[in-house]
Amino acid sequence: MSSVIGLTPEESSGLARARELGVPFAVTPYYASLIDSDPSNTLDASLRAQVLPPAEYVEAVAAARADRSSKLDFMLERDTSPVDLVTRRYPAIAILKPFNACPQICVYCQRNWEIDSAMAPGAAAKPSKLDDACRWIKAHPAIREVLVTGGEPLALSDDALEGVLTRLSANPRIDLIRIGSRAPVTMPMRITGRLASMLGSFREPGARDVCVVTHIQHPREITPELVEAVDRLKRAGLTVYNQMVFTFFNSRRHEATALRMLIRRCGIDPYYTFVPKGKEETAAYRVPIARILQEQKEEARLLPGTRRTDSPVYNVPGLGKSYLRAVQHRDLISILPDGSRMYEFHPWEKNISRQKSYVATDVPILDYLTRLAEIGEDISDYSSIWYYF
């Protein structure tokens, strides 16, 4: 890896430790080509942070390996999986995971506890398992939408993926199929005309739609190859959305707004801005909720309407998304001695069924500002952050 992009001593140490402890690491050759060969150029910090695991992350994942499901499954997916391959947190939506590996592994992925290695043998679900999962979905008529994700579903062959979509489309109640994929970003050459046409063939206007939800994190990921891949999908009748994770490495003033402006010109609609999961092993990636609220109010708000259609959300373990614009979904409990805020998040179904709230401690704002100063930011530009709760 060092011969391709150049590594800092800290990055080399993290990779060496990952190999030693068997913690998965992978980056596609295409994505590696987007990273500067000179590691002192910090403009690619967001790209590096996605794929180069820091030593503290490696140590934490390795220590939790003996009990992955409880230590690393932050979103409690096992608790919300009624049958193999399916996750369900909302009445009308189910997640289907037909391929349990990726060609590139994101350090902050919420499913790092499931993935053993990049493109692991046996990652594709057996047809019998898929049949069982689709039967379960069909047996629950409240489900109207299925998110096909993973792992990387587009790592399947065209024929295998077509088989999955054929099973789902046989259910007349499913009126939306979402494909969750980073392939446009990590290997855009996978989005061939044949693949786009096949995906588009499952659209039935007025009856069922198909869309692709991808994950572009930083303007440096926008390349001619990605633009062409998205164009193929759009010409096949598919809508393309983007989910951005708002990490420390892309949280500087106006970086997110620059991305929104650029992806909209490529035909991609901003969909979600995610607070990084509160996973212990990815503490270095987290930012205060106050910074996300500040970004939405002071930066995103200045954009034309169709450029700021994404919703900022906090993912609550076992429950799903808490919309940060909806202040009634959380209460500020206290501010701790280190300056961090403690919040109580209320479940979206609190008036429908019994469900416990979730208490979380946020990142101390001063710690965040100190880190910004260390990378050369003028923290006076962020002074209003203290007024956001």
C-alpha positions in Angstrom: 0.0 0.0 0.0 2.8 2.4 0.9 4.3 2.1 -2.6 0.9 3.2 -4.1 -0.1 6.2 -2.0 2.6 6.9 0.6 1.8 6.4 4.3 2.5 8.4 7.4 4.2 6.4 10.2 0.9 6.3 12.1 -0.9 4.9 9.0 1.8 2.3 8.5 1.6 1.3 12.1 -2.2 0.9 11.9 -2.1 -1.2 8.8 0.7 -3.4 10.2 -1.3 -4.0 13.4 -4.5 -4.7 11.3 -2.6 -7.4 9.4 -1.1 -8.8 12.6 -4.5 -9.0 14.4 -6.5 -10.0 11.4 -8.7 -6.9 11.3 -10.2 -6.5 7.8 -8.7 -3.8 5.6 -9.3 -3.2 1.9 -9.3 -0.4 -0.7 -10.0 -0.8 -4.4 -7.3 0.1 -6.9 -9.6 2.8 -8.4 -10.2 4.4 -5.0 -6.5 4.2 -4.1 -5.8 6.3 -7.3 -7.9 9.2 -5.7 -5.5 9.4 -2.7 -2.4 11.6 -3.0 1.0 9.9 -3.1 2.3 12.5 -0.7 0.8 11.9 2.8 1.6 15.4 3.9 -1.1 16.8 1.6 -4.1 16.9 4.0 -6.6 17.7 1.3 -7.3 13.9 1.0 -7.7 13.4 4.8 -11.3 12.3 4.4 -10.5 9.7 1.8 -7.6 8.3 3.9 -9.7 8.2 7.0 -12.3 6.1 5.3 -9.9 3.2 4.4 -6.8 3.4 6.6 -7.7 2.1 10.1 -6.0 3.9 13.0 -4.2 1.8 15.5 -6.8 2.6 18.3 -9.5 1.3 16.0 -7.6 -1.9 15.2 -7.0 -2.6 18.9 -10.6 -2.0 19.8 -12.0 -4.2 17.1 -9.5 -7.0 17.9 -10.3 -6.8 21.6 -14.0 -7.1 20.8 -13.7 -10.0 18.4 -14.6 -12.6 21.0 -18.0 -11.1 21.3 -18.6 -9.2 18.1 -22.3 -9.1 18.2 -22.5 -7.3 21.5 -19.4 -5.2 21.3 -19.4 -4.0 17.7 -23.1 -4.3 16.6 -23.9 -0.7 17.7 -27.2 -0.6 15.9 -28.3 -4.0 17.5 -29.0 -5.5 14.1 -29.1 -9.0 15.5 -31.9 -7.9 17.8 -33.9 -6.5 14.9 -33.3 -9.4 12.5 -36.4 -11.6 12.5 -34.9 -14.0 9.9 -31.5 -14.5 8.3 -30.6 -11.7 5.8 -33.4 -9.4 7.0 -33.3 -6.4 9.4 -36.5 -4.6 10.3 -36.7 -1.4 12.4 -39.7 0.3 10.8 -43.2 -1.1 10.0 -43.1 -0.5 6.2 -39.4 -1.1 5.4 -37.1 -4.1 5.5 -33.4 -4.4 4.8 -32.2 -7.4 2.8 -28.5 -8.3 2.8 -27.8 -10.8 -0.1 -24.0 -10.2 0.0 -22.1 -10.0 3.3 -18.8 -8.5 2.1 -17.4 -5.5 0.3 -14.5 -4.8 -2.2 -13.6 -1.9 0.0 -14.0 -1.6 3.8 -15.0 1.7 5.4 -13.4 2.1 8.8 -16.6 3.6 10.3 -19.0 1.1 8.8 -21.8 0.1 11.2 -21.5 -3.5 10.0 -17.8 -4.1 10.6 -18.8 -6.8 13.1 -20.3 -8.9 10.2 -17.5 -8.6 7.7 -14.5 -11.0 8.0 -12.6 -9.8 4.9 -13.0 -8.1 1.6 -14.9 -10.2 -0.9 -14.8 -13.1 1.5 -15.6 -16.5 -0.1 -19.1 -17.5 0.7 -20.3 -13.9 1.2 -23.2 -14.4 -1.3 -26.3 -15.7 0.4 -27.5 -19.2 -0.6 -30.6 -19.3 -2.8 -32.5 -21.1 -0.1 -31.7 -18.4 2.4 -32.9 -15.7 0.0 -36.1 -17.6 -0.6 -36.7 -17.8 3.1 -36.1 -14.1 3.5 -38.3 -13.1 0.7 -41.1 -15.4 1.9 -40.8 -13.7 5.3 -41.1 -10.3 3.7 -44.1 -11.4 1.7 -45.8 -12.8 4.9 -45.7 -9.3 6.4 -47.9 -7.2 4.2 -47.1 -3.9 6.1 -43.7 -4.0 4.3 -43.9 -1.9 1.2 -40.2 -1.0 0.7 -37.0 -3.1 0.7 -33.5 -1.8 0.9 -31.1 -4.2 -0.7 -27.7 -3.6 0.9 -25.0 -5.6 2.6 -22.1 -5.7 2.3 -22.0 -4.5 -1.3 -25.0 -5.9 -3.3 -23.4 -4.8 -6.6 -20.5 -7.2 -5.9 -23.0 -9.9 -7.0 -23.0 -10.8 -10.7 -25.7 -9.3 -12.9 -27.5 -12.6 -13.0 -27.4 -13.1 -9.2 -28.6 -9.6 -8.5 -31.3 -10.0 -11.1 -32.4 -13.2 -9.2 -32.7 -11.2 -6.0 -34.7 -8.4 -7.6 -37.0 -11.0 -9.4 -37.8 -12.5 -6.0 -38.7 -9.2 -4.5 -40.7 -7.9 -7.5 -42.8 -11.0 -7.4 -44.3 -9.5 -4.2 -47.0 -7.1 -5.4 -47.0 -5.1 -2.2 -43.4 -4.0 -2.7 -43.6 -0.6 -4.4 -40.1 0.6 -3.9 -36.7 -1.2 -4.1 -33.6 0.7 -3.0 -30.1 -0.5 -3.8 -27.6 0.6 -1.2 -24.2 0.7 -2.8 -20.8 2.4 -2.7 -19.9 0.9 -6.1 -20.3 4.3 -7.9 -17.6 5.7 -5.6 -15.3 2.7 -5.1 -15.5 1.0 -8.5 -17.7 3.0 -11.0 -16.7 0.7 -13.8 -19.1 -1.8 -12.2 -22.0 0.4 -13.3 -22.2 -0.9 -16.8 -24.9 -0.2 -19.3 -26.2 -3.7 -18.9 -26.4 -3.4 -15.2 -28.2 -0.1 -15.3 -30.7 -1.5 -17.9 -31.3 -4.5 -15.8 -32.0 -2.5 -12.7 -34.3 -0.1 -14.6 -36.2 -3.1 -16.0 -37.7 -3.6 -12.5 -39.4 -0.2 -12.6 -43.1 -0.3 -13.2 -44.3 3.4 -13.4 -47.2 3.8 -11.1 -46.7 0.5 -9.4 -43.0 0.1 -8.4 -39.9 2.3 -8.4 -36.2 1.4 -8.1 -33.6 3.8 -6.9 -29.9 3.7 -5.9 -28.6 5.2 -2.6 -24.9 5.7 -2.6 -22.4 7.2 -0.2 -20.2 10.0 -1.5 -18.2 11.5 1.4 -16.1 14.3 -0.1 -15.8 16.4 -3.3 -12.5 14.6 -4.2 -14.6 11.4 -4.8 -16.4 13.1 -7.7 -14.6 12.0 -10.8 -15.5 11.7 -14.5 -15.9 7.9 -14.0 -18.4 8.4 -11.2 -20.3 11.0 -13.2 -20.6 8.6 -16.1 -21.7 5.7 -13.8 -24.5 7.9 -12.4 -25.5 9.0 -15.8 -26.0 5.4 -16.9 -28.3 4.8 -13.9 -30.2 8.0 -14.6 -30.7 7.2 -18.3 -32.2 3.8 -17.2 -34.8 5.7 -15.2 -33.3 5.3 -11.8 -33.1 8.1 -9.2 -29.8 8.3 -7.3 -29.5 9.6 -3.8 -26.5 10.3 -1.5 -25.9 9.5 2.2 -23.1 11.4 3.7 -21.5 10.6 7.1 -20.5 13.8 8.8 -17.2 12.8 10.3 -14.4 15.0 11.8 -12.6 14.6 8.5 -15.2 16.3 6.3 -16.7 18.6 9.0 -14.8 21.8 8.2 -16.7 24.9 7.2 -18.5 24.5 3.8 -17.0 21.1 2.9 -20.4 19.5 3.1 -22.0 22.3 1.2 -19.4 22.0 -1.6 -20.3 18.3 -1.9 -24.0 19.0 -2.1 -23.5 21.5 -4.8 -21.3 19.2 -6.8 -23.4 16.0 -6.5 -26.5 17.8 -7.5 -24.8 18.9 -10.8 -24.1 15.2 -11.3 -27.8 14.3 -11.0 -27.6 13.0 -7.4 -30.0 14.1 -4.7 -28.8 14.8 -1.2 -30.7 12.3 1.1 -29.2 11.9 4.6 -26.4 13.5 6.6 -25.5 10.9 9.3 -24.0 11.6 12.7 -21.2 9.0 13.0 -22.3 6.0 15.0 -21.4 6.3 18.7 -19.1 3.3 18.4 -16.1 3.3 20.8 -13.7 2.1 18.2 -14.5 5.1 15.9 -14.3 7.8 18.5 -11.8 9.8 16.3 -14.5 10.1 13.6 -17.2 11.6 15.7 -18.3 15.3 15.9 -20.6 17.0 18.3 -24.3 17.1 17.4 -24.0 20.9 17.8 -21.6 21.0 14.8 -24.1 19.3 12.6 -26.9 21.6 13.7 -24.6 24.5 13.1 -23.7 23.3 9.6 -27.4 22.8 8.7 -28.4 26.3 10.0 -25.4 28.4 8.9 -24.1 26.6 5.8 -26.6 24.2 4.2 -29.4 26.7 4.7 -27.7 29.1 2.3 -27.9 26.7 -0.6 -30.7 26.6 -3.2 -33.6 24.3 -2.1 -32.8 21.3 -4.2 -29.2 21.3 -3.0 -30.1 20.9 0.6 -32.7 18.2 0.7 -30.7 15.9 3.0 -31.9 15.4 6.6 -29.4 15.3 9.5 -30.1 12.2 11.6 -28.7 10.4 14.6 -29.0 6.6 14.6 -30.4 5.2 17.8 -29.4 1.6 18.5 -32.2 -0.9 17.8 -34.6 1.9 16.9 -33.2 3.7 13.8 -33.1 7.4 12.8 -33.8 10.3 15.1 -34.3 13.4 13.0 -32.2 16.2 14.4 -34.4 19.0 13.0 -37.2 17.6 15.1 -36.2 18.8 18.5 -39.1 17.0 20.1 -37.3 13.8 19.5 -34.5 14.5 22.1 -34.0 16.3 25.4 -30.8 17.8 26.7 -30.3 16.1 30.1 -27.1 17.7 31.3 -23.7 19.1 30.4 -21.0 16.9 32.0 -17.7 18.2 33.6 -15.7 17.7 30.4 -18.2 19.8 28.5 -19.9 17.0 26.7 -23.7 17.1 26.4 -25.9 14.2 27.5 -29.0 13.7 25.4 -32.1 11.5 25.8 -33.4 10.4 22.4 -37.1 9.4 22.2 -38.2 6.6 20.0 -40.2 7.5 17.0 -42.9 5.1 18.0 -43.2 6.2 21.6 -46.9 7.0 21.3 -47.6 3.8 19.4 -45.9 1.1 21.3 -43.8 0.7 24.5 -40.2 1.5 23.8 -37.4 2.7 26.0 -35.6 6.0 25.2 -31.9 6.1 24.6 -29.3 8.1 26.5 -26.1 9.1 24.8 -23.1 11.3 25.7 -21.9 13.5 22.9 -18.4 14.6 21.9 -17.1 17.5 24.0 -17.2 20.6 21.9 -13.9 21.9 23.2 -12.1 18.7 22.2 -13.6 19.0 18.7 -12.5 22.7 18.4 -9.0 21.8 19.6 -8.6 19.1 16.9 -9.8 21.7 14.3 -7.1 24.1 15.5 -4.5 21.4 15.2 -5.2 21.0 11.5 -5.0 24.7 10.9 -8.7 25.8 11.2 -9.5 29.2 12.7 -11.8 28.1 15.5 -13.3 31.6 15.8 -15.1 30.7 12.6 -17.0 28.1 14.7 -17.7 30.2 17.8 -21.5 30.0 17.5 -21.3 26.2 17.9 -21.9 26.6 21.7 -25.4 27.9 21.1 -26.6 24.7 19.4 -28.2 22.0 21.4 
